[in-house]
Amino acid sequence: MNLRIDPETDARIRRAAASTGMSVSAFVASAAGAAADDVLADRREFVLEPERWEEFVRTLDRRARDLPRLREAAKQRERLLSQ
């Protein structure tokens, strides 16, 4: 992976890596991996109180409402993409 970063950021990363005793590559990989885990966790896992969980499940199980404007927008998008 190649990174294009400004000199100040590069120096800061190198100082931080040195202070942990890690190579720059290991430091960047570790930091990027931790950031990726944080981002992905927000998208795949969340915790609710039991009563809120039940409400959430009921909402998911509900029959979808017909939204004509949304349906038309989707059709219009498909037409635009197929051109």
C-alpha positions as CSV (number, residue, x, y, z in Angstrom):
1,M,0.0,0.0,0.0
2,N,1.4,3.4,-0.9
3,L,0.3,6.5,0.9
4,R,0.5,10.1,-0.2
5,I,0.7,12.2,2.9
6,D,2.0,15.6,3.7
7,P,5.5,15.9,5.4
8,E,4.0,16.9,8.8
9,T,1.8,13.8,8.9
10,D,4.6,11.6,7.8
11,A,6.8,12.9,10.6
12,R,4.1,12.5,13.2
13,I,3.5,8.9,12.1
14,R,7.2,8.2,12.2
15,R,7.6,9.7,15.7
16,A,4.6,7.7,17.0
17,A,5.9,4.4,15.4
18,A,9.3,5.0,17.0
19,S,7.8,5.8,20.4
20,T,6.0,2.4,20.3
21,G,9.1,0.5,19.1
22,M,7.2,-0.5,15.9
23,S,8.3,-0.1,12.3
24,V,6.3,2.5,10.4
25,S,4.7,-0.2,8.3
26,A,3.6,-2.2,11.4
27,F,2.4,1.0,13.1
28,V,0.3,2.1,10.1
29,A,-1.1,-1.4,9.5
30,S,-2.1,-1.6,13.2
31,A,-3.6,1.8,13.3
32,A,-5.5,1.4,10.0
33,G,-6.7,-2.1,11.1
34,A,-8.0,-0.7,14.4
35,A,-9.8,2.2,12.5
36,A,-11.3,-0.3,10.0
37,D,-12.6,-2.5,12.9
38,D,-14.2,0.6,14.5
39,V,-15.9,1.6,11.2
40,L,-17.1,-1.8,10.4
41,A,-18.3,-2.5,13.9
42,D,-20.7,0.4,13.5
43,R,-22.1,-1.2,10.4
44,R,-22.5,-4.8,11.5
45,E,-23.2,-4.8,15.3
46,F,-25.2,-2.8,17.6
47,V,-26.6,-3.3,21.1
48,L,-30.1,-2.5,22.3
49,E,-32.0,-2.9,25.5
50,P,-34.4,-5.9,25.4
51,E,-37.5,-3.7,25.0
52,R,-35.9,-1.7,22.2
53,W,-34.7,-4.9,20.6
54,E,-38.3,-6.2,20.5
55,E,-39.5,-3.0,19.0
56,F,-36.7,-3.2,16.4
57,V,-37.7,-6.8,15.5
58,R,-41.4,-5.9,15.2
59,T,-40.4,-3.0,12.9
60,L,-38.4,-5.3,10.7
61,D,-41.2,-7.9,10.6
62,R,-43.8,-5.3,9.6
63,R,-45.0,-5.4,6.0
64,A,-43.4,-2.7,3.9
65,R,-45.4,0.4,3.1
66,D,-46.1,1.2,-0.5
67,L,-44.2,4.4,-1.4
68,P,-45.1,5.4,-4.9
69,R,-42.7,8.3,-5.1
70,L,-39.8,6.1,-4.0
71,R,-40.8,3.4,-6.5
72,E,-41.0,6.0,-9.3
73,A,-37.5,7.3,-8.3
74,A,-36.1,3.8,-8.5
75,K,-37.6,3.3,-12.0
76,Q,-36.2,6.7,-13.1
77,R,-32.8,5.7,-11.7
78,E,-32.9,2.4,-13.7
79,R,-33.8,4.3,-16.9
80,L,-30.9,6.7,-16.4
81,L,-28.4,4.0,-15.7
82,S,-29.5,1.9,-18.7
83,Q,-28.8,4.7,-21.2
